[in-house]
Amino acid sequence: MTDVYDRSGSTLARITPVRKGAPKWLPITIIVLVLTAALLCFAYKAILASPIGDVICFCYNLSGNNASENGNWDEANADYSQVIAIRPRKVDGYLLRGINEDKARQFSSAIADDTAGLAVSTIPEVVGDLYFNRAMADVSLHRLNDAISDYTMASSQYSNRLGCGCSESPLQQKRELDKRQMSADEQLSYLYYIRSNYPAGIKASSAALAFDQTDDYGYLMRGKSELCLLQDAAATNDFINAFHFSQNPSNTLAQAGTVVDKTRQYRVGLAIYNDASRALPNTPDVLGSLGWYQYEAGEYTSAIGTDERSLNLAHDSNTDLGWIRFNLALTYAALGQNSLAQTAYTNALANCRPADIPGAISDLKNLVAKHPDTPLFQTELLHVEQASKSPQ
């Protein structure tokens, strides 16, 4: 207690001091704040669980798609991660983030997201997409066995939807799903081919062709596998079909020619380029390739006529086809026409690219190996080798 005095010293009053402490209203305030935060959290979760949450996810997906299209991979991943956080049991976020990661060459992350998506989705066509996307990442990481397994599962899932009610979907949707299954089978045909599993490659190509009889890639890949199994007639037919249906016939011919040269089935190459020369009669490089296969087939006189025709067309269009000039010279040499061979080699060396010379040397070495006792071949080989060492 504290006494209060007046001026004379007399006591006026005694005051009892009040002890300071926490306000009585503070605990109540804390309780109210905690309850409010809990309610807000509950309300937020309720909103996310409601159709409003779907709208929020849609907005994040849209934002992520725009970022991905513009090459902003990290921004897109952040948006898709928000979708996954809101809807961890829905496949959308995993699927889209996996696609974005594949674009960003983050292949291991893409595989992880595709795998996570497979754990939450049971829709056959979506599961097919996840397997397909994971297979592409597998290929990028050179995991070819995994890629074969995933493409096989993708094709199977796309096929299953035909028996699960999806066959009653609109025609356009069915065509789109057919296209996806065909693409999976095409990829399988390529992977089986490069793994030298040619029977499986033929089966996969045939499965793709069952969806589209004008699929040039299916014909090309089936022809490659058939030729490696020395099924010449079937391969010839498929290569010709591939050429006629191709949007890039020059590339198709080049790929077919590579396998022909690898297997040394030159009669197949002759048949392919005979057909191509009828379709493209004024194309110098097509005629030049035809001349080469005529040479390999021992049809030297025909090869000379074809090479000369090709070079006449090339001259008219200023096309540099030095390799055809070397082929013409090689054919003269094979016929034993010494003077014409020497003149043709001189002309070829004067009108070629440096890149043409190694092939010419290789062809002459092959000719020398077949006829080691023919001086002309040795002479021309020395001629070309010396020219290749001279300053251009």
Summary of the structure (lengths in Angstrom):
residues: 392
radius of gyration: 37.8
end to end distance: 116.9
largest distance: 150.5
contacts: 1234
relative contact order: 0.04
helix: 77%
strand: 2%
